Structures are given as structure tokens and as C-alpha cells.
């Protein structure tokens, strides 16, 4: 299972830190935050509460985390 993803992306002379975390079964959300200079500049939260009973939940959540993380990286690079 993917517990968290972190990336540092340089864009237009600034370094952005992207952090994606899984809240777990008791808080079924995927949270991605973008920081620049230690300041939160953007975030996205996606609930997966409707998926808790599906087969292969760990793999599905891992894939969703990677997709959301990559989407936020692409937002910076626009």
C-alpha cells in the first residue's frame, strides 16, 4: 500500500513540494497539498468512503493517490 507520496518540483524559479497522503479506513480521504516556501498554496481532498467494501481496496487507493498526485504536479507545470 502507498502510505504517502512526496515530490519537489521546480517551476518558474520556485520549488514546490507536493505531498499526498491516505487518511486510512477511519478517515477515507486522499489529501494532496502543495507548499511553496513552507506555505500551503493549494490542496485537493477526495473521499473514497463509497469504496470501502470493494475487493482490492489497497491497490485502488494506491492508484488513486498516484493519479491525484500526478494531477497536482501537472497543475504546477502549466
N, CA, C and O atoms as a MOPAC input file, in Angstrom:
PM7 MOZYME 1SCF
protein

 N      0.84600 1    -1.18300 1     0.00000 1
 C      0.00000 1     0.00000 1     0.00000 1
 C      0.88700 1     1.24100 1     0.00000 1
 O      1.91900 1     1.28100 1     0.67000 1
 N      0.48100 1     2.22900 1    -0.74100 1
 C      1.17900 1     3.50000 1    -0.77900 1
 C      0.74200 1     4.30400 1     0.43900 1
 O     -0.44100 1     4.61500 1     0.58200 1
 N      1.68000 1     4.64200 1     1.31600 1
 C      1.31600 1     5.41400 1     2.50600 1
 C      1.40900 1     6.90700 1     2.26500 1
 O      0.72100 1     7.67900 1     2.93300 1
 N      2.23100 1     7.32700 1     1.34100 1
 C      2.36000 1     8.73700 1     1.03100 1
 C      3.28500 1     8.94700 1    -0.14600 1
 O      4.15900 1     8.12800 1    -0.42900 1
 N      3.07700 1    10.05400 1    -0.82200 1
 C      3.89900 1    10.42800 1    -1.96500 1
 C      4.39900 1    11.84700 1    -1.74000 1
 O      3.65700 1    12.69800 1    -1.24800 1
 N      5.64500 1    12.10500 1    -2.09600 1
 C      6.23900 1    13.43200 1    -1.96900 1
 C      7.05700 1    13.72800 1    -3.21100 1
 O      7.79200 1    12.87200 1    -3.70400 1
 N      6.92500 1    14.94000 1    -3.71000 1
 C      7.71300 1    15.38000 1    -4.86600 1
 C      8.10400 1    16.83800 1    -4.66600 1
 O      7.34800 1    17.61900 1    -4.08800 1
 N      9.27100 1    17.19100 1    -5.13900 1
 C      9.70000 1    18.58000 1    -5.21400 1
 C      9.80900 1    18.93500 1    -6.68700 1
 O     10.52400 1    18.27900 1    -7.44400 1
 N      9.09400 1    19.97800 1    -7.08600 1
 C      9.03500 1    20.39400 1    -8.48600 1
 C      9.48800 1    21.84600 1    -8.57500 1
 O      8.97900 1    22.70900 1    -7.85900 1
 N     10.44400 1    22.10900 1    -9.45500 1
 C     10.85700 1    23.48800 1    -9.68900 1
 C     10.10600 1    24.02500 1   -10.90000 1
 O     10.02100 1    23.37200 1   -11.94000 1
 N      9.56200 1    25.23000 1   -10.74200 1
 C      8.82100 1    25.86100 1   -11.83500 1
 C      8.93100 1    27.37400 1   -11.68400 1
 O      8.64300 1    27.92100 1   -10.62000 1
 N      9.34300 1    28.03700 1   -12.73700 1
 C      9.49400 1    29.49800 1   -12.74700 1
 C     10.32900 1    30.00000 1   -11.57500 1
 O     10.00100 1    31.01400 1   -10.96000 1
 N     11.40900 1    29.28600 1   -11.27100 1
 C     12.32500 1    29.71800 1   -10.23400 1
 C     11.88800 1    29.43500 1    -8.81000 1
 O     12.56900 1    29.83700 1    -7.86700 1
 N     10.76800 1    28.75500 1    -8.63400 1
 C     10.28300 1    28.41200 1    -7.30000 1
 C     10.25500 1    26.89700 1    -7.15500 1
 O     10.05500 1    26.17200 1    -8.12900 1
 N     10.45800 1    26.42800 1    -5.92300 1
 C     10.38400 1    24.99600 1    -5.64700 1
 C      9.08200 1    24.72900 1    -4.89300 1
 O      8.80900 1    25.32400 1    -3.85100 1
 N      8.29400 1    23.81900 1    -5.45100 1
 C      7.02200 1    23.42700 1    -4.85900 1
 C      7.16300 1    22.01000 1    -4.30200 1
 O      7.73900 1    21.13100 1    -4.94300 1
 N      6.63400 1    21.80800 1    -3.11100 1
 C      6.62100 1    20.48200 1    -2.50200 1
 C      5.19400 1    19.96300 1    -2.55700 1
 O      4.27700 1    20.60200 1    -2.04200 1
 N      5.00300 1    18.80100 1    -3.18000 1
 C      3.68200 1    18.18000 1    -3.29400 1
 C      3.67300 1    16.95600 1    -2.39800 1
 O      4.56900 1    16.11400 1    -2.45900 1
 N      2.64400 1    16.87100 1    -1.56400 1
 C      2.53500 1    15.79800 1    -0.57500 1
 C      1.13700 1    15.18500 1    -0.67200 1
 O      0.13700 1    15.89600 1    -0.57200 1
 N      1.06800 1    13.86900 1    -0.86800 1
 C     -0.20500 1    13.16200 1    -0.95000 1
 C     -0.24200 1    12.09500 1     0.13000 1
 O      0.70800 1    11.32700 1     0.28800 1
 N     -1.35400 1    12.04800 1     0.88000 1
 C     -1.49300 1    11.10600 1     1.98300 1
 C     -2.85900 1    10.42800 1     1.94300 1
 O     -3.83200 1    10.98100 1     1.43000 1
 N     -2.90700 1     9.22900 1     2.49100 1
 C     -4.15100 1     8.47800 1     2.65800 1
 C     -4.57600 1     8.61300 1     4.11200 1
 O     -3.77100 1     8.38600 1     5.01600 1
 N     -5.82600 1     8.97800 1     4.34600 1
 C     -6.33800 1     9.11900 1     5.70100 1
 C     -6.65600 1     7.79200 1     6.37500 1
 O     -6.87500 1     7.75400 1     7.58600 1
 N     -6.68400 1     6.69700 1     5.60900 1
 C     -6.94800 1     5.38400 1     6.17600 1
 C     -8.43200 1     5.06600 1     6.27700 1
 O     -9.27900 1     5.87400 1     5.89900 1
 N     -8.73300 1     3.89600 1     6.78500 1
 C    -10.11700 1     3.41900 1     6.83100 1
 C    -11.00900 1     4.25000 1     7.74500 1
 O    -12.21300 1     4.34700 1     7.50300 1
 N    -10.44700 1     4.84900 1     8.78300 1
 C    -11.24800 1     5.66000 1     9.70500 1
 C    -11.45300 1     7.08200 1     9.20500 1
 O    -12.29900 1     7.80900 1     9.72600 1
 N    -10.69500 1     7.47700 1     8.21100 1
 C    -10.81000 1     8.79100 1     7.58400 1
 C    -10.50000 1     8.60700 1     6.09800 1
 O     -9.44500 1     9.02800 1     5.62600 1
 N    -11.42400 1     7.97300 1     5.35700 1
 C    -11.13200 1     7.54600 1     3.98300 1
 C    -11.07700 1     8.68800 1     2.96800 1
 O    -11.99000 1     8.88700 1     2.16700 1
 N     -9.97800 1     9.42300 1     3.03700 1
 C     -9.75200 1    10.50200 1     2.08100 1
 C     -8.32500 1    10.41000 1     1.55700 1
 O     -7.42600 1     9.87300 1     2.20500 1
 N     -8.16000 1    10.94700 1     0.38000 1
 C     -6.83000 1    11.15300 1    -0.19200 1
 C     -6.64000 1    12.65900 1    -0.19600 1
 O     -7.44100 1    13.39300 1    -0.77500 1
 N     -5.58100 1    13.11500 1     0.45100 1
 C     -5.31200 1    14.53600 1     0.59800 1
 C     -3.98600 1    14.86700 1    -0.05800 1
 O     -2.95300 1    14.28400 1     0.27000 1
 N     -4.02600 1    15.81000 1    -0.99000 1
 C     -2.81300 1    16.29400 1    -1.64200 1
 C     -2.68500 1    17.77600 1    -1.34800 1
 O     -3.63000 1    18.54800 1    -1.51100 1
 N     -1.48700 1    18.15600 1    -0.90900 1
 C     -1.21400 1    19.55800 1    -0.59800 1
 C      0.03000 1    20.00700 1    -1.35400 1
 O      0.97500 1    19.23900 1    -1.53800 1
 N      0.01200 1    21.26400 1    -1.78800 1
 C      1.16500 1    21.86800 1    -2.44000 1
 C      1.65500 1    23.00200 1    -1.55500 1
 O      0.88600 1    23.87400 1    -1.15000 1
 N      2.96000 1    22.97200 1    -1.26100 1
 C      3.60000 1    24.00400 1    -0.45700 1
 C      4.66100 1    24.70000 1    -1.29100 1
 O      5.29800 1    24.08700 1    -2.14700 1
 N      4.83800 1    25.97200 1    -1.03400 1
 C      5.93400 1    26.73200 1    -1.63900 1
 C      6.52400 1    27.59100 1    -0.53100 1
 O      5.83200 1    28.43300 1     0.04300 1
 N      7.79100 1    27.38400 1    -0.23000 1
 C      8.41800 1    28.12200 1     0.85600 1
 C      7.77800 1    27.84500 1     2.19600 1
 O      7.77100 1    28.71600 1     3.06500 1
 N      7.24200 1    26.65800 1     2.38500 1
 C      6.59700 1    26.28800 1     3.64300 1
 C      5.16700 1    26.75600 1     3.78300 1
 O      4.52800 1    26.48700 1     4.80000 1
 N      4.64900 1    27.45200 1     2.78000 1
 C      3.28600 1    27.98000 1     2.81200 1
 C      2.38800 1    27.11100 1     1.94300 1
 O      2.73800 1    26.78600 1     0.80800 1
 N      1.24000 1    26.74000 1     2.47300 1
 C      0.26700 1    25.96700 1     1.70600 1
 C     -0.32000 1    26.85000 1     0.61500 1
 O     -0.86500 1    27.91800 1     0.89400 1
 N     -0.20400 1    26.38900 1    -0.64900 1
 C     -0.71800 1    27.19400 1    -1.75800 1
 C     -1.90900 1    26.53900 1    -2.45600 1
 O     -2.65900 1    27.21000 1    -3.16600 1
 N     -2.08600 1    25.23300 1    -2.25900 1
 C     -3.20700 1    24.54700 1    -2.88500 1
 C     -3.40000 1    23.19200 1    -2.21200 1
 O     -2.45900 1    22.61400 1    -1.66800 1
 N     -4.63500 1    22.69800 1    -2.26000 1
 C     -4.89900 1    21.36000 1    -1.73400 1
 C     -6.09600 1    20.75200 1    -2.45800 1
 O     -6.93600 1    21.45400 1    -3.01900 1
 N     -6.14200 1    19.44400 1    -2.42500 1
 C     -7.26800 1    18.70600 1    -3.00100 1
 C     -7.54600 1    17.51300 1    -2.10000 1
 O     -6.63200 1    16.79400 1    -1.69600 1
 N     -8.83400 1    17.31500 1    -1.79100 1
 C     -9.23900 1    16.20400 1    -0.94000 1
 C    -10.28300 1    15.38900 1    -1.69100 1
 O    -11.25400 1    15.93500 1    -2.21500 1
 N    -10.07300 1    14.06800 1    -1.73900 1
 C    -11.00300 1    13.17400 1    -2.41800 1
 C    -11.41200 1    12.06600 1    -1.45600 1
 O    -10.56100 1    11.36700 1    -0.90600 1
 N    -12.70600 1    11.91100 1    -1.25700 1
 C    -13.22100 1    10.85600 1    -0.38800 1
 C    -13.32600 1     9.54600 1    -1.16400 1
 O    -13.66300 1     9.53700 1    -2.34800 1
 N    -13.03400 1     8.44600 1    -0.48400 1
 C    -13.28100 1     7.13500 1    -1.07400 1
 C    -14.15400 1     6.29100 1    -0.15300 1
 O    -14.08100 1     5.06300 1    -0.16700 1
 N    -14.97900 1     6.95900 1     0.64500 1
 C    -15.85100 1     6.26400 1     1.59700 1
 C    -16.79300 1     5.29400 1     0.87900 1
 O    -17.15900 1     4.26300 1     1.44200 1
 N    -17.18100 1     5.60600 1    -0.33200 1
 C    -18.09800 1     4.76300 1    -1.10100 1
 C    -17.42400 1     3.49000 1    -1.61600 1
 O    -18.10300 1     2.61800 1    -2.15700 1
 N    -16.11400 1     3.36700 1    -1.46000 1
 C    -15.36700 1     2.20600 1    -1.96300 1
 C    -14.92800 1     1.24700 1    -0.86500 1
 O    -14.28300 1     0.24400 1    -1.16900 1
 N    -15.24100 1     1.50500 1     0.36900 1
 C    -14.66800 1     0.74700 1     1.48300 1
 C    -14.90200 1    -0.75300 1     1.41300 1
 O    -14.12500 1    -1.51800 1     1.98600 1
 N    -15.94000 1    -1.19200 1     0.73400 1
 C    -16.27000 1    -2.61500 1     0.69100 1
 C    -15.77300 1    -3.34100 1    -0.56300 1
 O    -16.04500 1    -4.52900 1    -0.73200 1
 N    -15.05100 1    -2.64700 1    -1.44000 1
 C    -14.64000 1    -3.29200 1    -2.69000 1
 C    -13.42300 1    -4.18700 1    -2.49200 1
 O    -12.62700 1    -3.98300 1    -1.57500 1
 N    -13.29300 1    -5.16900 1    -3.35600 1
 C    -12.11300 1    -6.03900 1    -3.38500 1
 C    -10.91200 1    -5.22300 1    -3.85500 1
 O    -11.04200 1    -4.36100 1    -4.72500 1
 N     -9.76800 1    -5.49100 1    -3.29000 1
 C     -8.54100 1    -4.83300 1    -3.73900 1
 C     -8.47700 1    -3.36400 1    -3.38300 1
 O     -7.88700 1    -2.57600 1    -4.12300 1
 N     -9.06900 1    -2.97900 1    -2.26900 1
 C     -9.12500 1    -1.56700 1    -1.88600 1
 C     -7.73200 1    -0.93800 1    -1.81800 1
 O     -7.53800 1     0.18400 1    -2.28700 1
 N     -6.78400 1    -1.63300 1    -1.25200 1
 C     -5.42800 1    -1.06700 1    -1.11500 1
 C     -4.85200 1    -0.66100 1    -2.46400 1
 O     -4.29000 1     0.42400 1    -2.60900 1
 N     -4.99600 1    -1.53500 1    -3.44200 1
 C     -4.44800 1    -1.24200 1    -4.76500 1
 C     -5.18700 1    -0.08200 1    -5.42200 1
 O     -4.57400 1     0.76900 1    -6.06800 1
 N     -6.49700 1    -0.05200 1    -5.25600 1
 C     -7.30000 1     1.02200 1    -5.83700 1
 C     -6.91300 1     2.36400 1    -5.21700 1
 O     -6.70700 1     3.34300 1    -5.93500 1
 N     -6.81300 1     2.41200 1    -3.89000 1
 C     -6.44000 1     3.65100 1    -3.21800 1
 C     -5.03100 1     4.07300 1    -3.63400 1
 O     -4.79000 1     5.25800 1    -3.86300 1
 N     -4.11600 1     3.14300 1    -3.73400 1
 C     -2.76500 1     3.46400 1    -4.18700 1
 C     -2.76500 1     4.08700 1    -5.57300 1
 O     -2.05000 1     5.05600 1    -5.82800 1
 N     -3.56200 1     3.53200 1    -6.45700 1
 C     -3.65500 1     4.07400 1    -7.82600 1
 C     -4.27600 1     5.47000 1    -7.80400 1
 O     -3.80500 1     6.36800 1    -8.50200 1
 N     -5.32700 1     5.65600 1    -7.01100 1
 C     -5.97400 1     6.97100 1    -6.91500 1
 C     -5.01500 1     8.01800 1    -6.35200 1
 O     -4.99900 1     9.16500 1    -6.80100 1
 N     -4.21500 1     7.61100 1    -5.36100 1
 C     -3.23200 1     8.53700 1    -4.79500 1
 C     -2.22700 1     8.97800 1    -5.84700 1
 O     -1.92800 1    10.16600 1    -5.96800 1
 N     -1.70700 1     8.02400 1    -6.60500 1
 C     -0.72600 1     8.34300 1    -7.63800 1
 C     -1.33000 1     9.25800 1    -8.70300 1
 O     -0.67700 1    10.19300 1    -9.16400 1
 N     -2.58000 1     8.98700 1    -9.09400 1
 C     -3.24300 1     9.81400 1   -10.10700 1
 C     -3.44800 1    11.24200 1    -9.59600 1
 O     -3.15700 1    12.20600 1   -10.30400 1
 N     -3.95000 1    11.37200 1    -8.36600 1
 C     -4.19500 1    12.71000 1    -7.82800 1
 C     -2.87800 1    13.46700 1    -7.65500 1
 O     -2.80400 1    14.66100 1    -7.94500 1
 N     -1.85600 1    12.78400 1    -7.18900 1
 C     -0.54300 1    13.41200 1    -7.01500 1
 C     -0.03100 1    13.93200 1    -8.35700 1
 O      0.43900 1    15.06500 1    -8.45100 1
 N     -0.12400 1    13.10200 1    -9.38800 1
 C      0.35700 1    13.49500 1   -10.71100 1
 C     -0.45600 1    14.67000 1   -11.28300 1
 O      0.10200 1    15.55400 1   -11.93300 1
 N     -1.74800 1    14.67300 1   -11.04100 1
 C     -2.58800 1    15.79700 1   -11.49200 1
 C     -2.13300 1    17.11900 1   -10.87300 1
 O     -2.10400 1    18.15200 1   -11.54200 1
 N     -1.77800 1    17.07200 1    -9.59000 1
 C     -1.32900 1    18.28600 1    -8.90600 1
 C      0.05600 1    18.71200 1    -9.41000 1
 O      0.32800 1    19.90700 1    -9.51500 1
 N      0.92100 1    17.76400 1    -9.71700 1
 C      2.22100 1    18.09300 1   -10.32300 1
 C      1.98800 1    18.80300 1   -11.64800 1
 O      2.63700 1    19.80700 1   -11.94300 1
 N      1.07100 1    18.28800 1   -12.43800 1
 C      0.78300 1    18.90000 1   -13.73800 1
 C      0.19700 1    20.29800 1   -13.59000 1
 O      0.45200 1    21.15700 1   -14.43400 1
 N     -0.57800 1    20.54600 1   -12.54500 1
 C     -1.12100 1    21.88700 1   -12.31300 1
 C      0.00900 1    22.90900 1   -12.13900 1
 O     -0.07100 1    24.03000 1   -12.64200 1
 N      1.04700 1    22.51000 1   -11.42900 1
 C      2.19100 1    23.40900 1   -11.21200 1
 C      2.89300 1    23.67600 1   -12.52900 1
 O      3.32900 1    24.80100 1   -12.77300 1
 N      3.01200 1    22.69100 1   -13.36800 1
 C      3.78400 1    22.81000 1   -14.60200 1
 C      3.04200 1    23.52500 1   -15.71300 1
 O      3.60600 1    23.70700 1   -16.79200 1
 N      1.81300 1    23.93400 1   -15.49800 1
 C      1.05700 1    24.66100 1   -16.54100 1
 C      1.58400 1    26.05800 1   -16.72800 1
 O      1.07000 1    26.80600 1   -17.55900 1

